[in-house]
């Protein structure tokens, strides 16, 4: 009789636990990105040595290793070869303290959708359009 009562107690405990709603895992907020020192390299993730020389442009594909990016070249007709989601990075010859970044549409190659101007020294956004 005692074993029947013990088995019954075990079943009732199991039944009570089985009927409890499953708890969802605790909600976590994503960790904020670590703060980097302010610079164009930190703002754009383009190392300073990989910015094009003044008067030239470079197609930059975000997420691609710096050593695997296209070489700097003249800016004429560069949009034609800019793949979707890339940036056209330009150092105007008259002002080597800024870098112009033309963002190419994420779905359409060669279609510039946004222009931003950054200071080279500290990466501060100067103008957007």
Secondary structure per residue as TSV (DSSP state, phi and psi in degrees):
chain	resnum	aa	ss	phi	psi
A	1	X	-	360.0	-43.0
A	2	X	H	-63.7	-36.7
A	3	X	H	-67.5	-34.6
A	4	X	H	-66.7	-38.2
A	5	X	H	-68.2	-38.5
A	6	X	H	-65.6	-42.4
A	7	X	H	-64.7	-42.0
A	8	X	H	-62.0	-40.6
A	9	X	H	-65.4	-40.7
A	10	X	H	-63.1	-44.5
A	11	X	H	-63.2	-38.8
A	12	X	H	-68.2	-35.3
A	13	X	H	-67.8	-43.8
A	14	X	H	-63.8	-41.6
A	15	X	H	-64.9	-38.8
A	16	X	H	-67.1	-39.2
A	17	X	H	-73.5	-33.7
A	18	X	H	-69.3	-27.2
A	19	X	T	-85.2	-10.6
A	20	X	S	-70.8	138.7
A	21	X	-	-66.5	143.5
A	22	X	-	-66.5	135.0
A	23	X	-	-86.0	139.9
A	24	X	-	-82.6	152.5
A	25	X	-	-64.7	151.1
A	26	X	-	-60.5	140.9
A	27	X	-	-73.4	131.0
A	28	X	-	-118.3	145.7
A	29	X	-	-94.5	143.1
A	30	X	-	-63.3	142.3
A	31	X	-	-68.1	139.7
A	32	X	-	-70.7	149.9
A	33	X	-	-65.5	143.9
A	34	X	-	-64.1	142.3
A	35	X	-	-73.3	133.6
A	36	X	-	-107.5	163.9
A	37	X	-	-69.4	141.1
A	38	X	S	-67.7	124.0
A	39	X	S	-168.1	167.6
A	40	X	H	-63.1	-35.7
A	41	X	H	-61.5	-40.6
A	42	X	H	-74.0	-38.6
A	43	X	H	-69.1	-45.3
A	44	X	H	-104.7	-8.1
A	45	X	S	60.5	34.4
A	46	X	-	-114.5	114.3
A	47	X	-	-59.4	143.1
A	48	X	G	-51.9	-37.5
A	49	X	G	-70.1	-9.7
A	50	X	G	-103.7	-0.8
A	51	X	S	-69.5	145.4
A	52	X	-	-67.6	154.5
A	53	X	-	-67.4	157.9
A	54	X	T	-53.0	135.0
A	55	X	T	89.9	0.9
A	56	X	E	-126.8	170.4
A	57	X	E	-125.2	166.7
A	58	X	E	-151.6	136.3
A	59	X	E	-83.6	126.8
A	60	X	E	-120.4	126.4
A	61	X	-	-103.5	109.2
A	62	X	T	-56.8	136.8
A	63	X	T	92.5	-14.5
A	64	X	S	-89.1	143.0
A	65	X	-	-60.0	141.6
A	66	X	G	-54.1	-37.5
A	67	X	G	-71.7	-11.6
A	68	X	G	-106.5	11.1
A	69	X	S	-84.2	159.5
A	70	X	-	-65.5	154.0
A	71	X	-	-76.7	156.2
A	72	X	-	-65.6	148.7
A	73	X	B	-157.2	-177.6
A	74	X	-	-67.0	156.9
A	75	X	-	-86.4	-10.9
A	76	X	T	-66.0	128.1
A	77	X	T	59.7	23.2
A	78	X	G	-69.4	-26.4
A	79	X	G	-58.1	-34.4
A	80	X	G	-59.2	-31.5
A	81	X	G	-103.2	6.6
A	82	X	-	-83.0	117.4
A	83	X	-	-71.8	162.2
A	84	X	T	-56.8	136.0
A	85	X	T	82.4	2.1
A	86	X	-	-91.1	175.3
A	87	X	E	-120.5	145.0
A	88	X	E	-105.3	110.6
A	89	X	E	-99.1	123.9
A	90	X	E	-127.6	136.0
A	91	X	E	-109.5	100.8
A	92	X	-	-59.3	138.8
A	93	X	T	-64.0	-31.2
A	94	X	T	-79.3	-20.3
A	95	X	-	-141.1	91.9
A	96	X	T	-81.6	7.6
A	97	X	T	-90.8	-7.2
A	98	X	E	-125.5	160.4
A	99	X	E	-129.5	132.0
A	100	X	E	-97.6	132.6
A	101	X	E	-122.0	114.6
A	102	X	E	-98.9	119.4
A	103	X	E	-88.7	129.0
A	104	X	E	-91.1	140.4
A	105	X	-	-50.5	143.1
A	106	X	S	-69.6	-16.6
A	107	X	S	-116.0	-20.9
A	108	X	S	-120.7	113.8
A	109	X	T	-62.9	141.0
A	110	X	T	78.0	-2.9
A	111	X	-	-98.6	107.7
A	112	X	E	-78.9	128.2
A	113	X	E	-112.9	-14.6
A	114	X	E	-157.5	145.4
A	115	X	E	-123.9	133.0
A	116	X	E	-132.6	144.7
A	117	X	E	-120.2	128.0
A	118	X	E	-122.1	149.6
A	119	X	E	-75.8	136.1
A	120	X	T	-68.8	-42.1
A	121	X	T	-62.9	-49.6
A	122	X	T	-118.6	0.6
A	123	X	-	75.8	9.9
A	124	X	-	-69.5	133.7
A	125	X	E	-70.7	121.1
A	126	X	E	-94.5	-42.2
A	127	X	E	-155.1	145.6
A	128	X	E	-132.9	150.6
A	129	X	-	-159.1	360.0
